[in-house]
């Protein structure tokens, strides 16, 4: 999975990841104001199907759409792309940057280290 989402596509995917499956109308209902047109959302969903992010099944006279890619998988791929592109593939450099630029406090860093240690023990 090397495909990236546009901002609009990612917004639709966020709704589908949250709802797990939805019609175009249900997706629109979850989007913030001003609501996009039905045809706009329908077109974006068709693009997401072409990119193999979304699948569909018939329901009544329409379709229900569902994610084919897990949010965690896409997030992981996006994070690695960011890390490779801006931090030379170094997780340490990325964390260091965010600590300095975002003035992360010691409690946040300790929390991150606890999560890392939990993962290492699995």
N, C-alpha and C positions, 0 to 999 in steps of 0.2 A: 504494500500500500504506500505509494509515493505521491498519491494525488493530494493536492491541497484544496481547501475550500475557500471560496470568496466569503466576504463578510455576510452577505445575504444568505448564501448557502449554509454557512455555519449557524446563523440565527434559526433557520428552519431545522437543521439537525439538532440543535439544542432542544427544541420543542419535541421532536420525535424521540430523542433520547429520554426526555422527561416522561412523555406519555406512553412510550413504547410502541404504540400504533395509533394512527389518526387519519381521518379524512382531511381533505384540503380545508373544509370549513372549520374543523376542530383545530387545525394548525393556526389558521387565521385568528380564531378566538383567543389563542394564547399569546399572540404577538402584541406588542405595545402600540398605542395610538401614535400617529395615525396608521390605521390598518391598511396594509397593501391590498391591491385589487385581487380578486379571486384568480384571474388569469395569470397575474404575476407570480403568485405562490404556486399555482399549478405548473407553470413553466419551470420555475426553480426546482420543483420536485422532479420533473421529468429529466432535468439536467443531472440531478443527484442520482437518478436511476441509471443514466448513461455512464456516470462516473462509478457506478456500482457501490454507492453509499446507501441506497434505499431500494427496497423491494416493494411489491404491492400484491394484494389479493382482492378479488371482487367482493363487494358487499352491497347487496341491494342493487341499485342502479349505478353505483359508483365504485370507487376503490378505497381501500384502507392501505396506508403506507406505513412501512416499518423500517428501522435501521438495519442494515446488513453488517455494519461495522460498529463495534462497541465504542462507547465514548472513551473508555480508558485506553484502548488501542490507538485511537486517533490522537488523543492527548499526548500519549507517549511518543508517537511518531513526530508530532509537531514540536514537542520539547527537544527531541534529539536534533531536529532540523535547526531549531534556534541555537542549540548548544554548538552544533557543528559550524553553523554559519557565522556566529558572532564570538564564540569562545574557543575556537580551535578544537572542538570536541571535548573540552575539559569541563567536567562537572564542577570541579573545585573552582575554576576561574569564574564560572557562571554564578555559583553561590557567593563567592567573594564579591563579585560585582553587585549582586542584589543586596548583600549586607552593607556595603559602602554607600551605594546610591539610595537605598531605601531606609537607611538608618535602622536596620534590624536590631532589636535589643537582644540581650543575652538569653532571656526567657524563650524567645522565639527560636533562637539557635539551639538551645537545649531540647526544645520540643522536636525540632527536626532531627537532631541526633538520636533521640529516643526512637523515632519512627524508623530511621536507618538501622539502628541496632535490632529492632524487632524483625525487620526484613532479613537481616544477616542470620538470625537464629532459626529462620524457617528452612 
